């Protein structure tokens, strides 16, 4: 289904409700530059991390597209768990998992409070940016603590620049991308207003510093387009 959520005047802040869940896969493909490529590189490192089996958590799994793709490519036995606090998203995830006969567990959970088991991999695609900065670092510490030695945390985020002109140009570059995907100026403006104070991005350096402060020995960007980046953090 095509994303037409912001073709009408907004009446509330952005939420992952039934309306968004119904069009979310289309929204991602058209709103996140090179989303497919970022997913492929994420899958590559996830599969490397699960070469000997183990457990992966996908935080903010939405409709479970990533976990379904990983499930199809896995060559070892592994436990795939997706967590999200949007029941509308999870309903879509369950329908897709059932349709593909995939053994994926999806749960309605608060990722800040969830009791994680020891895992080999954590993934968070465009989820940390929706966690309030005051508690974001607490979550990353919790992820680090739950990872086994040599475990990895792969996360994708929208990023900002602290150079004001460059940041402005990066945003303009992104909006140009959205226009090529068929979004109107009005839809772009509506979504920007809906996300105000809901999505709070960090810079590339701030994301790396946060990971290092939270127990990871290494963190770097493995994919970036303008103001969208995919990071890998390694625990040793």
N, C-alpha and C positions, 0 to 999 in steps of 0.2 A: 504494500500500500504506500502511495506517495505521501511525503510529509507536507501537509498544508496547515500545520498547527498555528503558524504565525501569520496566516493570511487575513486573520480577523483581529480586532483590537484585543489586547491582553487585559485580563482582569485580576491577575495574580502573579506572584513570582513563579519562576520555573519549577515544575514538579515532574517527577517520573510517574505520572498517573496513567490511567487507561488510554487517554487520547495520545499521549507520547509513546506509550508501549506499543500501540498498534502500528506505529509508523517508524519505530526506533531504528530498525535496521537500515531503512532508506535514509533516515536523518543522519546516521553515522557516515554512510558512504558519501553523502553529499555535503556534509558539514566538516568532516575531518580530512584534510589533505593527505593523500597517499595512505588512507586508512588501511587498505588491503596490504600494502607493502609493510606497514608497521606491524600488522597482524602476522604476516609471514615470518618476519624476523623474531617476533615474540614466540611464535610456535617453534622455530628452530631451537632457541635457547631452552624452551620448556622441555622439548623432546630430549635434548642433551642432558638436562637435569634429571629426567626420568628414565635414563637408559637402564638403570638397575631397578626400576620400579619405584614405588614410594607414593607420596601424597602431594597433591597440588591444591592450593586454595586460589580461587579467582574472586577477588574482592570487588563487589559491585559488578557482578557477572551479567547483569541485565538479562537479555534473552538467551544467554549461554552459547552464542555463536562461536566464541573462541574455544570453549570446552568441547563442543561438538566436533570442531575441526581437529582438535588434538586427539580426541577419542578415535577418530577415523584413522589417524596416522600412527598411533601408539603401537610399538612392537613388543612391549612388556606389560605386565599387569600393574596397574596403578590405580589409585583412588582419586577421583576427580570431584571436588566439592566447590560449588558456586554459592556465594553469599550475596544477598541483596536485601534491602529493606523496602523494596517496592513490590507488593504482591501482584500488581498488574504486570510487571516485567517477568516475575517468576512464573506466572500463569502461561505467558508466551514461551518461556524456557521449557516448562514441563511438556507443553504441546509439541514443541520441536524435538525434544528428547524422545518422547513416545513415538513420534512419526519415524524417527531414524533408528529406533530400538537401541538407544545409547544408554549405557549404564553410568549416568551422571546424577549426582546428588545435589539438589538445589534447595537452599534453606532461606527462610525469611529471618534475617538476623541483623543485629547491630554489630558492625565489624569492630567497633571500639570496645564492646563488652564481650564478644564471643570468646569462648574457651578453646583456643587452638591446640591441636595435637602437633607433635613434632612433624615437620614437613620438609620436603626437598625443594619445593618451589612455591613462591607466592607471585601472583600477578595482580596488578591493579591498573586497569585501563581507564584513564581520565576519571578517576574516582577521588584521589587525594585532594584534588582542587576543590572538591565539594565539602571537604572536612574543614571545620573551623581551624584557623592557624593555631589557636591556643591549645588544641588537642591533637593536631596533626602529627607532631613529633612523638607524642605518646603512642599513637598507633604504629608508627614506623619502628619504635623501640619494641613494641609487642611482636611485630612481624619478625624482627631480628632475633628476638629471644626464642621464637617458635621454630626457627629454621635450624636444621642440622648443619654440622660443619660442612663447608663448601656449598651450602645451599644458596639459592639465588632469588632475588626479588627483582622482577621486571615490571616497570611502571611507565605509563605514557601520560604526559601532562601537556596542557597548554602552558606556554611560558611567556614571561615578559622580559623586556630589556630595561635596564635602569638608565639607559641613554634616551632621553625624552623624544628626540626627533626620530631615532631609529625605532623606538617602540611604536610611535605613531605610524611610521612607514610600514612596519610589520603588520599592524592592524589593517592598514589600507590594502596591503598585499593579500591578506586573508579575505577581506571583503570582496576583492576582485575575484578571488577563487570561488567564493560562494555565488557570485553573480554568474560565473560560467557554469555553475551547477543548476541554474534555473531559479535561484532565489531572487526575489525583487528587493529593491532598496527598502521598501516598507517592511517586508518579512525580516530582513537583516536588522533593522532598527528595533522592531518589536522583540526579537529574541535577545538583542543586546540589553534592552531595558528589563526583560524578564530575568536575566541572569545577573543583573546588578546586585552585588553583595551576596549572591548565592555561590557563584564561582569565583574563587580568590586564588589566582595563579601566582607561583613563585618564579624567579628567574632560574636559568639553568644552573648557575653557581649555587643558588640557595637550595635547590633540590639536592645537589651533590653534597653540599655541606650538611644538610639535614641527615642524609643517609650515613655519612661518616660519623656524625655525632651520636647516631643511634645504634652503633655497634657493627656497622659494616666496614670491612677493611678496604674495599675499593668500590667506586661508583663512577660510571662514565656514560656518555650518550652514545647509543649505537645507531640511532636514526634521528634525523631532524629535517623538518621543512619549515622555514620561516619561524613562526612562533608555536610550533608543535614539536615535541621531542619524546623519544623513547629511551629510557635509562635502564641500565642493568647494575644492580648492587650485589656484591659477593660477600658472603660471610666466611671468614677463615679462622 
